[in-house]
């Protein structure tokens, strides 16, 4: 095997291994979201200070929903599940719910 061919082979294998490691992490991150919230990629961690709770509503990046949907986050981080028009689910650490 030529040196350049061997280098390409090793490089491709490294890239594939990194892709598998990263995709496993993403699958695990979505494993605890309720199915009615997440459509395989609609849920994500967000900085808690981006969530604004005012009166009976919670706001995030121009989207809003009733604040009663906020649920405790099992990993201690804030998360939102959204589509282009609404927030489906919001998760906050227990002490912030």
C-alpha positions, 0 to 999 in steps of 0.5 A, spaced: 500 500 500 502 506 498 504 511 503 498 516 500 493 511 500 495 508 507 494 515 510 487 516 506 485 510 509 487 512 516 484 519 515 477 516 513 477 511 519 479 517 524 473 521 521 468 515 521 470 514 528 469 521 530 462 521 527 460 515 530 462 518 537 459 524 536 452 521 533 452 516 539 452 523 544 447 526 540 442 520 540 443 519 548 442 527 549 435 525 546 434 519 549 430 522 555 426 527 552 418 525 552 416 523 545 411 528 544 416 534 545 421 531 541 421 529 533 429 527 533 432 534 533 427 539 535 430 539 543 436 542 545 440 545 551 439 552 551 442 557 556 437 558 562 438 566 561 435 565 554 428 563 557 424 569 560 418 567 564 413 573 565 406 572 568 403 565 565 408 565 559 415 562 558 418 566 552 424 563 548 427 567 541 420 570 539 416 563 541 412 562 547 407 558 551 404 557 557 409 557 563 405 551 566 409 546 561 415 547 564 418 541 567 424 539 571 430 537 567 434 531 569 441 533 567 440 540 571 440 544 564 435 548 561 432 545 554 427 547 549 423 543 544 420 547 538 418 547 531 418 554 527 412 556 530 411 554 538 415 551 544 412 544 545 416 543 551 421 547 556 425 543 561 429 547 567 433 545 573 429 543 579 431 549 583 428 554 577 422 550 575 
